[in-house]
Amino acid sequence: MLTRTTTGQSERHATLAVNVGGVIVGGGAPIVVQSMTNTDTADAEGTAQQIAALARAGSEIVRITVDRDEAAKAVPAIRERLLRMGVRVPIVGDFHYNGHTLLTDYPACAEALDKYRINPGNVGFKDKKDRQFSAIIDLALKHNKPVRIGVNWGSLDQALLTIPARAVMHEAIVQSALLSAERAEELGMSADRIVISAKVSAVQDLIAVYTLLASRCRYALHLGLTEAGMGSKGIVASSAAMGILLQAGIGDTIRYSLTPEPGGDRTLEVQAAQELLQTMGLRTFMPIVAACPGCGRTTSTVFQELARDVQTMIRERMPEWKARYPGVEGLNLAVMGCIVNGPGESKHADIGISLPGTGENPTAPVFIDGKKAMTLRGPDIAKDFKAIVEDYIEKRYGARAAE
């Protein structure tokens, strides 16, 4: 039985550590954020650029589709482009139906990838299934690569479903994952080279399936609600499912499978994953900005604009800050809109500002380390506050870097 930490979270479910291109998944390592490209992998330049963008946003592992000859041929070129850009994020190849053929025919692709993802539901059918699954495992062993056995209920092996009951479906998903992992071990793949995922698209089903998996194995577990959807629906559903599992100590790596808006930013799924882990207190990625929701006391948009500008500044400056200022990701900021909660919330932050609400004096007290440090006035409050933040970071975290 899992015990509780002082924050109320369960102790982590004990899993084996898997090395994926230098990133450790499982074994008590920090929960890893990963994502997947939606480019045509045959477009080596476009795919490399999207991988780089995802990595810069904070994706620690990136998966790509390898579905045909042209895609397999492009994988080494993608790796070369990333290296020229100074991006060394591990790349996972997503294989379905013909993975055994592509990995055999294109050994440079097999070598350039850091992990192979196999779906036991469509790796092959009937008599071909074990032969083709075995071929991929043999190739993973040959190239010294770990594998993810990724079950998806949309392609579940129908031979495992005998009666149409939800509990049976849960059991079938778990059986598909565990029997495939067992077969991989029989073929020589060690358990610390296997990651398991069991993707479904309903919150309660995901919770049930991973709870079963965690009770029956020590394989590293990849969490994700498949086909989560677009916008707030996808974020809320994924957060609900994964938040409950993470609170129970289950999960070693996560992905938000969000449908992007046409032409939308793929990095949103990385941002959502980071924010889930950070708000749960499981990892720290960047400074937190507390901001009030606004009400009838805050009819001005000044605090909203400042909160947005500060959040944007943090995301844009974090790559440089992280390199120059160790520990800066733990900074807490507050941008409040009126006198009701503004001063109190600002005092709880490392740096906080309480902007004037409707009918209040046009002044904005700034609090640093719990004490009122100054009052800002005039049209340049936003500019002045951001300069104060930069100065505080330099003084507090620059000193650490110099030690």
BAKOL-590618 format. One record per residue (C-alpha): x, y, z. Coordinates in steps of 0.1 Angstrom, whole numbers, padded with zeros to 4 digits, always signed. Layout:
XYZ ...
***
This chain:
+0000+0000+0000 +0013+0035-0009 +0019+0059+0019 +0014+0097+0017 +0040+0124+0015 +0038+0156+0035 +0021+0173+0006 -0007+0146+0005 +0006+0129-0027 +0012+0092-0026 +0047+0079-0027 +0057+0071-0063 +0048+0036-0076 +0081+0018-0078 +0092+0012-0114 +0124+0003-0132 +0145+0031-0147 +0147+0031-0185 +0174+0052-0203 +0159+0068-0233 +0187+0086-0251 +0202+0099-0219 +0168+0108-0203 +0158+0085-0174 +0122+0074-0173 +0110+0057-0142 +0130+0044-0112 +0121+0074-0092 +0135+0099-0117 +0116+0132-0122 +0084+0127-0143 +0094+0133-0179 +0075+0156-0203 +0072+0144-0238 +0053+0153-0270 +0049+0143-0307 +0053+0160-0340 +0025+0164-0365 +0047+0171-0395 +0052+0147-0424 +0084+0130-0412 +0095+0127-0448 +0100+0165-0446 +0132+0164-0427 +0136+0202-0424 +0101+0208-0412 +0102+0179-0388 +0136+0190-0374 +0123+0225-0368 +0092+0213-0350 +0112+0189-0328 +0135+0218-0320 +0106+0240-0311 +0091+0213-0288 +0125+0207-0272 +0130+0244-0265 +0095+0246-0250 +0105+0219-0226 +0097+0185-0242 +0123+0161-0229 +0115+0134-0254 +0099+0138-0288 +0081+0111-0308 +0078+0111-0346 +0058+0090-0371 +0078+0065-0391 +0051+0051-0415 +0067+0046-0448 +0100+0044-0467 +0104+0082-0472 +0099+0088-0435 +0124+0062-0425 +0149+0076-0450 +0145+0111-0435 +0152+0101-0398 +0190+0103-0400 +0188+0136-0418 +0165+0149-0391 +0190+0138-0364 +0218+0156-0383 +0198+0188-0386 +0190+0187-0349 +0227+0182-0340 +0236+0212-0361 +0211+0233-0342 +0225+0221-0309 +0193+0201-0300 +0200+0167-0285 +0165+0157-0274 +0158+0119-0276 +0137+0109-0306 +0112+0080-0305 +0100+0063-0337 +0063+0055-0338 +0057+0023-0357 +0025+0006-0369 +0019-0023-0393 +0053-0022-0411 +0078-0012-0384 +0097-0045-0387 +0102-0039-0425 +0112-0003-0421 +0137-0009-0393 +0152-0038-0413 +0154-0019-0446 +0167+0013-0431 +0194+0005-0405 +0205+0041-0403 +0169+0050-0392 +0170+0022-0366 +0203+0036-0353 +0193+0073-0353 +0162+0067-0331 +0165+0065-0293 +0134+0043-0287 +0109+0023-0308 +0072+0025-0300 +0053-0007-0308 +0015-0011-0308 +0007-0048-0302 -0028-0042-0316 -0015-0036-0351 +0020-0048-0353 +0007-0078-0371 -0023-0101-0372 -0029-0138-0365 +0002-0159-0374 +0022-0128-0385 +0017-0110-0351 +0044-0128-0331 +0068-0130-0360 +0066-0093-0367 +0066-0083-0331 +0096-0105-0325 +0114-0089-0355 +0111-0054-0340 +0123-0066-0306 +0153-0083-0323 +0161-0051-0340 +0158-0031-0308 +0183-0056-0292 +0206-0053-0322 +0207-0015-0320 +0206-0014-0282 +0173+0006-0281 +0146+0005-0255 +0110+0000-0266 +0076+0014-0256 +0048-0011-0258 +0019+0012-0264 -0015-0003-0263 -0044+0019-0277 -0080+0009-0272 -0088+0020-0308 -0065-0008-0321 -0069-0034-0293 -0064-0070-0303 -0101-0081-0307 -0091-0117-0298 -0088-0105-0262 -0124-0091-0261 -0148-0119-0254 -0178-0100-0238 -0187-0064-0242 -0182-0052-0207 -0161-0022-0196 -0142-0042-0169 -0134-0068-0196 -0121-0040-0219 -0099-0027-0191 -0085-0062-0185 -0079-0068-0222 -0059-0036-0224 -0038-0045-0194 -0033-0081-0207 -0023-0068-0241 +0004-0047-0226 +0017-0072-0200 +0017-0102-0224 +0036-0082-0250 +0061-0071-0224 +0065-0106-0212 +0071-0118-0248 +0097-0091-0252 +0115-0103-0222 +0114-0139-0235 +0131-0126-0266 +0159-0111-0245 +0147-0076-0238 +0154-0067-0202 +0126-0052-0182 +0146-0020-0177 +0144-0014-0214 +0106-0015-0216 +0081+0013-0211 +0044+0006-0212 +0015+0028-0221 -0022+0020-0223 -0040+0048-0240 -0078+0053-0238 -0099+0085-0244 -0122+0084-0214 -0110+0098-0180 -0124+0070-0158 -0112+0043-0181 -0076+0057-0181 -0076+0058-0143 -0089+0022-0140 -0065+0008-0166 -0033+0024-0151 -0044+0015-0115 -0045-0021-0127 -0012-0018-0145 +0005-0003-0115 -0007-0031-0093 +0007-0058-0115 +0041-0046-0129 +0072-0026-0123 +0076-0014-0159 +0080+0023-0164 +0046+0038-0172 +0038+0065-0198 +0006+0084-0191 -0016+0101-0217 -0053+0104-0226 -0055+0096-0263 -0076+0117-0286 -0081+0141-0257 -0096+0168-0280 -0091+0205-0287 -0086+0235-0265 -0099+0235-0229 -0117+0202-0233 -0085+0183-0241 -0066+0201-0214 -0092+0196-0187 -0098+0159-0196 -0061+0151-0197 -0054+0170-0165 -0082+0153-0146 -0071+0118-0156 -0034+0123-0152 -0037+0144-0121 -0056+0117-0103 -0030+0090-0113 +0000+0112-0105 -0015+0120-0071 -0017+0083-0065 +0020+0080-0074 +0014+0064-0108 +0032+0076-0139 +0068+0082-0150 +0063+0103-0182 +0034+0122-0195 +0020+0136-0228 -0010+0158-0235 -0025+0145-0268 -0041+0178-0278 -0058+0185-0311 -0042+0218-0323 -0062+0246-0338 -0055+0249-0376 -0021+0264-0377 -0019+0263-0340 +0012+0260-0318 +0021+0224-0311 +0041+0235-0280 +0008+0240-0261 +0008+0204-0252 +0043+0208-0236 +0032+0239-0217 +0001+0221-0204 +0022+0191-0192 +0047+0213-0174 +0019+0233-0158 +0002+0202-0145 +0034+0189-0129 +0043+0223-0115 +0009+0230-0100 +0009+0196-0084 +0043+0203-0068 +0059+0174-0087 +0084+0195-0107 +0094+0231-0112 +0099+0245-0147 +0095+0282-0145 +0084+0310-0122 +0047+0310-0112 +0026+0341-0117 -0004+0344-0094 -0030+0367-0108 -0066+0375-0096 -0095+0366-0119 -0109+0401-0119 -0144+0413-0107 -0165+0444-0106 -0137+0461-0086 -0113+0457-0115 -0130+0472-0145 -0096+0484-0158 -0077+0459-0179 -0043+0471-0166 -0037+0442-0143 -0048+0417-0170 -0024+0432-0195 +0004+0432-0170 -0002+0396-0160 -0001+0386-0196 +0030+0406-0203 +0048+0392-0173 +0039+0356-0183 +0050+0362-0218 +0083+0377-0206 +0089+0347-0184 +0084+0322-0213 +0106+0342-0237 +0134+0348-0211 +0134+0314-0195 +0159+0297-0218 +0185+0325-0210 +0175+0328-0173 +0178+0290-0168 +0213+0290-0182 +0224+0320-0163 +0205+0318-0130 +0203+0284-0113 +0171+0281-0093 +0152+0309-0111 +0124+0285-0120 +0113+0286-0083 +0106+0323-0084 +0070+0333-0074 +0053+0365-0088 +0019+0380-0081 +0000+0405-0102 -0031+0416-0084 -0059+0439-0094 -0072+0457-0064 -0067+0464-0027 -0090+0436-0014 -0065+0407-0017 -0038+0424-0036 -0014+0434-0009 -0018+0402+0010 -0012+0380-0021 +0017+0402-0031 +0034+0397+0003 +0032+0359-0002 +0052+0361-0035 +0088+0369-0040 +0078+0399-0060 +0042+0412-0061 +0024+0442-0073 -0011+0454-0063 -0026+0475-0091 -0053+0501-0084 -0089+0488-0088 -0119+0509-0098 -0121+0541-0077 -0087+0534-0059 -0058+0558-0059 -0037+0554-0091 -0008+0539-0073 +0007+0504-0074 +0027+0492-0043 +0054+0466-0050 +0063+0440-0024 +0096+0422-0024 +0103+0393-0001 +0071+0401+0019 +0078+0438+0024 +0066+0469+0006 +0096+0481-0014 +0083+0509-0035 +0052+0524-0052 +0048+0527-0089 +0028+0554-0106 +0022+0568-0141 +0019+0552-0176 +0050+0530-0174 +0040+0508-0145 +0043+0476-0166 +0077+0485-0180 +0089+0495-0145 +0076+0463-0129 +0093+0441-0155 +0126+0459-0149 +0122+0453-0111 +0117+0416-0118 +0148+0414-0140 +0169+0433-0114 +0156+0409-0086 +0165+0378-0106 +0200+0392-0113 +0206+0400-0076 +0191+0369-0061 +0200+0342-0086 +0231+0357-0102 +0248+0355-0069 +0242+0317-0068 +0257+0313-0102 +0289+0331-0090 +0293+0308-0060 
***
